[in-house]
Amino acid sequence: MQSLTVSASVSKRKQACKSCRHRKRRCDAERPTCALCKKWGLKCEYTVPALHGAGDDEPQYSATLFGRQPFVPFNYRSEETPDISQIFGESFDLSPIGAQNVAPLQVAYPTPTSGLESLPPGTAEQDFSIEGGLPSSDTFNELVDIFFASFYHCFPCFHKASFLAEVQSQHLQTQSPLLSYAICAVAASFHPDPAVKSRQNDWYEQAKFLYEFTGRDVDPALRTIQAVLCLVFHAYTKGDFSSCWLFLGKAWRQIAAMAMNRIDSTAVVMAVGRKDEGIEKQSSYGRIDWEGKTAIEWEECRRTLWLLFMMDRTQSWPTGWAHAIDERHFKIDIPVTETVFQAMTPDMDPSTIKNEPFSKNLNTLIGSATKAKQHSNLFHYLIIAHVLLGRITELIHSLHESPDSPEYAQQCDELDASLVKLRLSLPRSATSVIEAQSEERGHVIWLNIILNSMSILINYRTAGLSSTKPSSELFALAVSAAKSTTSIIKDAARIDVSLLLSAHIASSIYMACCVLVIHWRLTGDPSCKEDIELFELVFERMNDVFSIMGIKFKLALKRDLERKKEDIEMLRDTGFRGLLADCSKWGFVAEEVGKLGIRMS
């Protein structure tokens, strides 16, 4: 078999690095780091080892989802059976994933380099400036201010004082460009300058690109996962739904690999000993666990991971996709109140912070809400609500439970009882938008719309279900929950419409609207028609600041209102699963937004 060696023409003109190949950008091929990778702080890697220089004896690596994997030298003959330890040294740690690819040996072939070959000095830098980088310091500071003013209630996982200090010192921009770009992408929607808004998609794509290059171990870990929260949120608003799902799955695997998912666990986990500098260490799967340096980092970690948990549950119930985060492997205690969190200082002793333990037992967890009443911990209530939402989602999308079976009805009744108990455990300040404190209104809206969604999911069942309650009575409860969401919209509109413009609650708002459309078309209730018009206005306001989210639901509502009566009756009788399974409207939406030059994925 022909020996796999680098041709003279390829080696002569130099090879572009993997990052530039992936982006299809021109590369100056400098070693050890090309100009573009140096500018963006990326790990510069080449499929073809350097022909000269001090680093020639070091193995070449590629960043993958499973960590840095080695490239096999091109002068290795594929018919030989190599000893991996001889190629890379005895210290090379071949993961089980990598081991599956050893026989036959996977060899990196030279890639055509048209347009990617070596360029005169400065050319790559000039070419890259077409896309641009982070905005100027003044504009970046403005975007950060917008982020905290308009979006903090959606991302309550940042300690404002320490975060702003990192921004002012340029530490954030230098150490975590991924989070910097993600925040720019989210906040650009609310920036008054059209030139800044026009760069939103570039910042989003750059953040996506940087995250794709992260492997199993990420540094800085906490800032990377916080960036994922922003990416998932923004991807949803622009119709990049497949990316939402993939971001969640990858982030969860990275969290588990670094043991961030069990920072408050005392349980014995699968562990192996490892000697390092004469000290015996125990760590999960032989890996080093993530550890916060300050009380602020520990609390930011708890909030960040719980937000990822919430986003995972929010993504699953409308789609039927399985949860990415397994609750059985999630042991993060309940974060402290927002006031305590923001008052923390870098020199505070983490042991002085007392967190409420997280319990998988719903009764225990709901009971902990009573304790939170004394401190009005809205984040605590949101956590309980999303844990319950996850349990409901597992039931309504179960592959094992038929919606018209007695077992399904019994489980719905049990979950409904938990929902009622949770509602009764909440103080007035957590259920009234008007009476809530101004800084907590976003969370009050989020919480109560999710509570109404759960009521709809539980009670919107098939007409042939086996239950002590008739389907008409159950649907009436779903209609009541939808009307409650209408009341929340009215109260929010009297204060600040922007509190409704959130990816966390958009699907829930639309689902409430669907229930009212069905009820109106079948009963002619005029009050429902007025409520539906309010929902349509909400979707228009969403469309003002988000490229896809508002128009998607507005077009879907238009399609629902044009349905024949027999189609409406079918949706009523097939229950919630039937409504979700009806994909005709989404094909219509995709076609309509396609006419506007917008693509949904």
Summary of the structure (lengths in Angstrom):
residues: 601
radius of gyration: 26.6
end to end distance: 43.3
largest distance: 80.2
contacts: 1838
relative contact order: 0.06
helix: 59%
strand: 4%
